[in-house]
Amino acid sequence: MDEPTVSDMSITDEHIVVASKTRVSEICSELSVNPEHAVLVKKGNDILGVVTAKDIFSKEDYVDNASKK
């Protein structure tokens, strides 16, 4: 039996994949259910980046602090 290769796997098997035009609120909703997951941001066939709950919380602190100035 041949060992599977990376090309045999689908990124949607273990990750949440969203389009680049997805609202941040939708990503937050996904991460609130599965905070340990990463969200892959895709445009066409390319992965543009990865968003985690930690990313969301770090930006939330930045926005809160900026609005108090």
C-alpha positions, 0 to 999 in steps of 0.5 A: 500500500502506497503512503498518501502524498500531500497532493492526495489531501484536501485542505478542507479536511482539517482546516476552514477555508474562506474566500478573501472577500469573507467578512471578519465577523464570519471568520470570528463566528467560525473561530468561536466554535473552533478556537484552536483551528486556523482559517485559510484565506483563499483567492482563486487557487492561491492561499493568501494567508492564515487567520487564527483566534490569536490574530483576531484578539490581538487586532481587537486590542489594537482597535480598542486602544486606538479608539480610546486615544 
